[in-house]
Structure formats: C-alpha cells, structure tokens
Amino acid sequence: MSEGHELRWTEQFREWLKELDPDKYRQGEFVRITETKLEEAWNSDSIKDIHAVFCTTRNLYRLTAKASYLGCIATCRVARAGEDHLRGNDLPDGSFSEDTWRKIKDAILRYEVVQLEPVSEPAQEMEAPAREGVEAGAEESPEA
C-alpha cells in the first residue's frame, strides 16, 4: 500500500466523522479519535487503523477504520434492570467505502429512534361551573 493511499483513507474517515459532529466549531469534543501505528521498525509512522468513539444518551458507538475495512459496534451505556452486563450489537461492516459508511450511519439512526406513544386527542377545556349568584366568567368583588 502506498503512503498516498494511506493518507486518502485516513483523511476520508476523518471527513466522514465530521458528519457526526454536532458542532463544527468544537470538533473533537463529541467524537474521540485514536490511531494505532504499525509496529514494524521500517514503517513505524504508518497508521494501521483508526478508532472513533462517540456517545448518545443511551449508547456508545465504536467505529474501526482500516485501509480496507470499516465497521461499528454499539454498546448500551446502562444495564437493563436485573442484568449485570451491557448489551451490544455489531452494526454493518465491510470494505472501506462510502456505501459501508452510509449503512453504518443508517444503522445508528435506526438504533437510536424510539417508539412514539400513541397520539391522543387533546383534553377539551372545561368551563368552570358557575357558583350560586355569580355568572360564569364574571369576577367576584371582594367583600368589605
């Protein structure tokens, strides 16, 4: 793999991660990125893979990118009642491509959407019953 190709996939991954960042002026505060370098002495500055972590209210997401691979794992941040472990799921993975990236983003969105409560009719405002000697809606005058 040439160094130019390596730079392309790392830069592309960082560009894709910006799509997840809610505040373009405070990048890095929402998505944490770490890199793993190759161990070979002749190529010690070469990036082997990149990991990115971000959280939502309910879940933690770990993305892994390599020159030929892209994948994601979702882990619940809170154990369910009666359980002492955190649930997780593998989200889509595959070749390092825009198609795999879209599949991962779509899966994250599906993972986060929650079921809505049924729509109910708004309560009708009820008119307060008239008190004896006072018309409805009329104000009482203070007695002296």
Rosetta silent file (secondary structure, phi, psi, omega in degrees, C-alpha in Angstrom):
SEQUENCE: MSEGHELRWTEQFREWLKELDPDKYRQGEFVRITETKLEEAWNSDSIKDIHAVFCTTRNLYRLTAKASYLGCIATCRVARAGEDHLRGNDLPDGSFSEDTWRKIKDAILRYEVVQLEPVSEPAQEMEAPAREGVEAGAEESPEA
SCORE:     score description
SCORE:     0.000 S_00000001
   1 L     0.000  131.560 -179.424    0.000    0.000    0.000 S_00000001
   2 L   -80.625  156.704 -179.864    1.432    3.352   -0.930 S_00000001
   3 H   -62.494  -34.942  178.381    1.667    6.212    1.551 S_00000001
   4 H   -61.252  -41.274  178.480   -0.623    8.318   -0.658 S_00000001
   5 H   -64.623  -40.932  179.763   -3.375    5.680   -0.436 S_00000001
   6 H   -60.955  -44.073  179.050   -2.993    5.547    3.332 S_00000001
   7 H   -62.749  -37.681 -179.416   -3.412    9.297    3.631 S_00000001
   8 H   -62.566  -46.622 -176.850   -6.508    9.154    1.477 S_00000001
   9 H   -70.495  -35.825  179.650   -8.355    6.614    3.618 S_00000001
  10 H   -68.311  -42.406  178.224   -7.398    8.306    6.889 S_00000001
  11 H   -65.927  -39.695  179.149   -8.429   11.730    5.616 S_00000001
  12 H   -62.921  -43.828  179.739  -11.677   10.318    4.180 S_00000001
  13 H   -61.257  -43.388  178.348  -12.551    8.676    7.501 S_00000001
  14 H   -63.626  -36.712  176.091  -11.941   11.938    9.357 S_00000001
  15 H   -64.304  -43.872  178.940  -14.181   13.754    6.853 S_00000001
  16 H   -62.227  -39.506 -179.330  -16.964   11.209    7.400 S_00000001
  17 H   -62.306  -29.277  177.887  -16.642   11.593   11.166 S_00000001
  18 H   -61.330  -26.985  178.145  -17.351   15.317   10.806 S_00000001
  19 L   -64.382  -23.738 -179.577  -20.867   14.322    9.671 S_00000001
  20 L   -90.603  -13.319 -173.915  -21.485   13.012   13.208 S_00000001
  21 L   -83.643  116.903 -176.679  -20.135   16.100   14.957 S_00000001
  22 L   -72.396  -15.396 -177.063  -22.983   18.421   16.052 S_00000001
  23 L  -134.485  101.143 -175.509  -20.739   21.466   16.436 S_00000001
  24 H   -65.500  -14.689  179.819  -18.213   22.096   13.678 S_00000001
  25 H   -89.826  -13.108  179.566  -16.512   24.742   15.817 S_00000001
  26 H  -124.966   45.998 -178.584  -15.832   22.375   18.718 S_00000001
  27 L   -61.422  143.187 -178.981  -14.677   19.289   16.835 S_00000001
  28 L    96.743  -14.089  178.399  -13.188   16.603   18.992 S_00000001
  29 L   -87.352  -13.009 -177.415  -15.495   17.242   21.917 S_00000001
  30 L  -116.416  -28.962  179.047  -18.124   14.821   20.626 S_00000001
  31 E  -124.078  120.189 -179.871  -16.120   12.208   18.679 S_00000001
  32 E   -99.063  130.551 -175.995  -12.855   10.899   20.178 S_00000001
  33 E  -116.920  134.096  172.348  -10.307    9.529   17.707 S_00000001
  34 E  -129.801  150.007  179.704   -7.325    7.260   18.409 S_00000001
  35 E  -119.348  145.783  173.570   -4.832    5.788   15.951 S_00000001
  36 E  -111.728  127.008 -178.970   -2.888    2.542   16.071 S_00000001
  37 E   -94.444  152.405  174.186    0.535    2.591   14.401 S_00000001
  38 L   -67.153  148.623 -176.768    2.219   -0.366   12.759 S_00000001
  39 L   -86.369  -19.461 -176.048    4.911   -1.978   14.889 S_00000001
  40 L   -60.326  134.471 -177.260    7.462   -2.642   12.125 S_00000001
  41 H   -62.395  -36.108 -177.366   10.553   -0.507   12.593 S_00000001
  42 H   -71.517  -13.477 -177.324   10.828    0.323    8.895 S_00000001
  43 H  -138.829   41.899 -171.113    7.323    1.815    8.891 S_00000001
  44 L   -66.702  -18.330  179.272    6.814    2.981   12.475 S_00000001
  45 L   -92.242   -0.929 -176.038    4.937    6.150   11.466 S_00000001
  46 L   -77.663  138.946 -179.835    2.390    4.278    9.366 S_00000001
  47 E   -85.661  125.288  178.776   -1.217    4.202   10.593 S_00000001
  48 E   -85.755  -48.969  177.510   -2.604    0.685   10.975 S_00000001
  49 E  -156.837  164.072  178.825   -6.144    1.618   11.985 S_00000001
  50 E  -124.820  135.641  176.303   -8.226    4.418   13.438 S_00000001
  51 E  -115.861  138.690  176.414  -10.808    4.062   16.177 S_00000001
  52 E  -129.191  138.397 -179.851  -13.511    6.627   16.858 S_00000001
  53 E  -127.516  135.686  171.703  -15.848    6.648   19.842 S_00000001
  54 E  -147.198  159.379 -175.661  -18.954    8.734   20.400 S_00000001
  55 E  -125.156  152.888  166.735  -21.943    8.513   22.716 S_00000001
  56 L  -117.989 -176.575 -179.893  -25.631    9.223   22.693 S_00000001
  57 L   -58.556  -37.984 -174.130  -27.877    9.291   25.727 S_00000001
  58 L  -101.857  -27.219 -168.544  -28.401    5.539   25.519 S_00000001
  59 E  -134.182  158.337  172.504  -25.470    4.059   23.604 S_00000001
  60 E  -114.629  134.401 -178.758  -21.734    4.131   22.974 S_00000001
  61 E  -117.219  132.628  176.823  -20.526    3.592   19.399 S_00000001
  62 E  -119.013  115.776  177.053  -17.052    2.346   18.435 S_00000001
  63 E  -101.169  140.342  175.273  -16.029    2.726   14.804 S_00000001
  64 E  -124.513  129.772  178.504  -12.970    0.993   13.398 S_00000001
  65 E  -126.494  135.255  171.798  -11.386    2.013   10.103 S_00000001
  66 E  -131.856  171.853 -178.185   -8.532    0.400    8.226 S_00000001
  67 L   -56.850  -29.581 -177.245   -7.390    0.898    4.662 S_00000001
  68 L  -122.964   10.934 -174.806   -9.655   -1.965    3.541 S_00000001
  69 E  -144.392  145.981  173.935  -12.213   -2.230    6.386 S_00000001
  70 E  -145.112  128.905 -179.205  -14.890   -0.139    8.120 S_00000001
  71 E  -152.789  169.190 -177.862  -17.089   -1.335   10.973 S_00000001
  72 E  -149.055  143.896  175.009  -19.042   -0.281   14.042 S_00000001
  73 E  -125.516  135.017  176.395  -20.154   -1.773   17.358 S_00000001
  74 E  -108.308  135.211  177.575  -22.936   -0.318   19.522 S_00000001
  75 E  -130.447  131.290  177.275  -22.981   -0.874   23.280 S_00000001
  76 E   -65.605  139.408 -177.359  -25.751    0.160   25.648 S_00000001
  77 L   -83.841  -16.557 -177.542  -24.413    2.563   28.290 S_00000001
  78 L  -130.877  133.983  177.464  -26.728    1.323   31.073 S_00000001
  79 L   -69.592  147.418  176.077  -27.529   -2.256   32.037 S_00000001
  80 L   -71.918  157.023  179.748  -31.173   -3.284   31.938 S_00000001
  81 L   -55.800  130.034  178.453  -32.964   -3.879   35.203 S_00000001
  82 L    85.259   -2.626  178.831  -31.898   -7.229   36.637 S_00000001
  83 L  -111.925  147.821  179.630  -28.871   -7.595   34.340 S_00000001
  84 L  -112.652   19.808  177.957  -25.247   -7.095   35.300 S_00000001
  85 L  -134.003  163.025  178.023  -23.871   -6.714   31.757 S_00000001
  86 L   -99.227  133.415  178.628  -24.198   -4.192   28.972 S_00000001
  87 L   -80.093  151.410  178.482  -25.918   -5.256   25.771 S_00000001
  88 E  -150.851  168.795  178.937  -24.315   -4.580   22.433 S_00000001
  89 E  -146.731  146.188  168.488  -24.658   -5.232   18.726 S_00000001
  90 E   -80.191  130.159  173.591  -22.462   -5.383   15.695 S_00000001
  91 E   -95.916  177.519 -176.802  -23.601   -2.800   13.198 S_00000001
  92 E   -53.537  149.940  173.057  -22.828   -3.099    9.474 S_00000001
  93 E  -145.861  169.353 -179.966  -19.233   -3.573    8.405 S_00000001
  94 E   164.518 -154.607 -179.326  -17.415   -4.210    5.168 S_00000001
  95 L   -66.535  155.918  176.912  -14.911   -2.694    2.824 S_00000001
  96 L   -72.445   96.313 -177.209  -13.733    0.855    3.453 S_00000001
  97 L  -150.905  162.392  177.955  -16.242    2.562    1.181 S_00000001
  98 H   -64.898  -32.644  177.624  -18.879    5.261    1.181 S_00000001
  99 H   -62.116  -45.852  177.714  -21.532    2.551    0.837 S_00000001
 100 H   -63.644  -41.549  178.584  -20.403    0.894    4.096 S_00000001
 101 H   -58.457  -45.500  179.283  -20.266    4.324    5.789 S_00000001
 102 H   -62.705  -41.461  178.921  -23.887    5.048    4.745 S_00000001
 103 H   -61.898  -40.575  178.934  -25.021    1.635    6.010 S_00000001
 104 H   -65.645  -47.509  179.659  -23.360    2.314    9.373 S_00000001
 105 H   -61.097  -41.900  178.346  -24.920    5.791    9.697 S_00000001
 106 H   -62.711  -40.505  179.411  -28.347    4.407    8.756 S_00000001
 107 H   -65.867  -38.518  177.389  -27.979    1.626   11.341 S_00000001
 108 H   -62.456  -44.372  178.473  -27.028    4.160   14.036 S_00000001
 109 H   -60.973  -46.431  178.326  -30.117    6.190   13.221 S_00000001
 110 H   -62.153  -35.813 -178.803  -32.345    3.077   13.370 S_00000001
 111 H   -67.172  -31.480 -175.239  -30.680    2.089   16.646 S_00000001
 112 H   -90.286  -23.924 -177.377  -31.465    5.465   18.222 S_00000001
 113 L   -64.978  133.871  179.892  -35.053    6.012   17.071 S_00000001
 114 L  -111.220  154.715 -179.250  -37.520    5.332   19.875 S_00000001
 115 L   -70.542  134.795  178.107  -41.148    4.305   19.666 S_00000001
 116 L   -84.803  149.889  174.105  -43.613    7.162   19.979 S_00000001
 117 L   -72.891  151.841  178.276  -46.588    6.996   22.295 S_00000001
 118 L   -59.355  146.029  178.452  -49.983    6.816   20.583 S_00000001
 119 L   -77.139  131.001  176.615  -51.479   10.189   19.721 S_00000001
 120 L  -117.898  155.815  179.216  -54.451   11.044   21.898 S_00000001
 121 L   -66.339  138.507  178.114  -56.997   13.785   21.459 S_00000001
 122 L   -64.550  145.613  179.553  -56.142   16.895   23.466 S_00000001
 123 L   -64.655  135.841  177.498  -58.315   17.354   26.527 S_00000001
 124 L   -74.641  136.107  177.427  -61.192   19.746   25.963 S_00000001
 125 L   -70.295  130.744 -179.521  -61.040   22.777   28.166 S_00000001
 126 L  -100.001  139.237  177.716  -63.912   22.626   30.557 S_00000001
 127 L   -79.281  135.008  179.149  -65.709   25.718   31.663 S_00000001
 128 L   -64.964  137.643  179.196  -65.753   26.103   35.430 S_00000001
 129 L   -64.482  143.057 -179.999  -69.266   25.636   36.846 S_00000001
 130 L   -70.444  139.006  175.520  -70.975   28.859   37.878 S_00000001
 131 L   -85.985  155.133 -178.032  -71.242   29.428   41.588 S_00000001
 132 L   -57.195  124.694  177.665  -74.538   30.355   43.028 S_00000001
 133 L    85.868   -4.464 -179.551  -75.231   34.024   42.498 S_00000001
 134 L  -125.622  129.774  178.523  -72.191   34.525   40.230 S_00000001
 135 L   -73.776  149.402  178.535  -72.302   34.240   36.440 S_00000001
 136 L   -61.481  133.745  179.299  -69.711   32.060   34.771 S_00000001
 137 L    85.211  -14.911  178.335  -66.671   34.128   33.801 S_00000001
 138 L   -82.940  145.057  179.811  -67.694   37.089   35.969 S_00000001
 139 L   -91.363  143.961  177.166  -65.310   38.109   38.698 S_00000001
 140 L   -82.072  144.747  175.294  -66.433   38.377   42.239 S_00000001
 141 L   -91.913  140.940  179.670  -65.884   41.641   44.005 S_00000001
 142 L   -64.311  138.832  179.205  -64.170   41.421   47.376 S_00000001
 143 L   -84.853  141.990 -179.438  -66.495   41.858   50.272 S_00000001
 144 L   -94.098    0.000    0.000  -65.662   44.577   52.715 S_00000001
